[in-house]
Amino acid sequence: MGLLVSPVHRYDGRPGGVVPPQDGDRVDRVEVRAGHGIVGDRYAGRPAHRDAAVTVLAAESVQALAAELGAGVLDPLRARRNVVLRGAEVEALRGEEFALDCGEGAVVLRGGRPANPCAWLDTVLAPGAHRGMRGRGGVRCAPLTDGVLRLGPAVLTSAVPLDPARAGEARRVLARPRT
C-alpha cells in the first residue's frame, strides 16, 4: 500500500515538461476523518469534495498501463491518489461501502465516482498515460468513519465480491445510483 497527502495541488494548470516537486507528499500514516477527508490534504473539509475526499487506486492499474505502453516500471503514486492498494479490484468499489484495516481498526469508505486521470499523467508517467488510465484511474471516496491508515499490509472488506486478478482492468461503466 502507498499513501499520499498533498497540502497543495501539484499538477495545476496545463502540463509542462517539468514534473513539479512532490517532496513530503508520500507518508507512512494518514488520519482519516468522517465527512472531512485526510488530515492535511488539500481536499479535506472542502464542501465540493465531501463525497470525494479520499482517492483510492490499484497499483496494478499503473502496472498494466506500463506494460501496454512499453514504458518500463512506473510509480503509481505519481498518479496522485491518496491510497494505492495492491491486489484490490478498486474499480468494482464504485458506489459501494468498504473498509480498510491496517491494524488500527477499520476505516470505512463509500466508493463514488471514478477518479478520472488528468493530462499531467502524460508528463509524469509516460506519453499515452492520460488516455490509458481512463476507466482505471481509481475511485473517489467519502470517508464514513474516523481512523488511521498506515503504510504496509491492509485488509479490505466489502460486500461486493472482489477478484484480485482483475485489479488492473479498466472499468468503463458508471457507478450505480445510491438508494
C-alpha positions, 0 to 999 in steps of 0.5 A: 500500500502507498499513501499520499497527502498533498497540502497543495495541488501539484499538477495545476494548470496545463502540463509542462515538461517539468514534473513539479516537486512532490517532496513530503507528499508520500507518508507512512500514516494518514488520519482519516476523518468522517465527512472531512477527508485526510488530515492535511490534504488539500481536499479535506473539509472542502464542501465540493469534495465531501463525497470525494475526499479520499482517492483510492487506486490499484497499483496494478492499474499503473502496472498494466498501463506500463506494460501496454505502453512499453514504458518500463516500471512506473510509480503509481503514486505519481498518479496522485491518489491518496491510497494505492492498494495492491491486489484490490479490484478498486474499480468494482468499489464504485458506489459501494461501502468498504473498509480498510484495516491496517491494524488500527481498526477499520476505516470505512469508505463509500466508493463514488465516482471514478477518479478520472486521470488528468493530462499531467499523467502524460508528463509524469508517467509516460506519453499515452498515460492520460488516455490509458488510465481512463476507466482505471484511474481509481475511485473517489471516496467519502470517508464514513468513519474516523481512523488511521491508515498506515503504510504496509499490509491492509485488509479490505472488506466489502460486500461486493465480491472482489477478484484480485486478478482483475485489479488492473482492468479498466472499468468503463461503466458508471457507478450505480445510483445510491438508494 
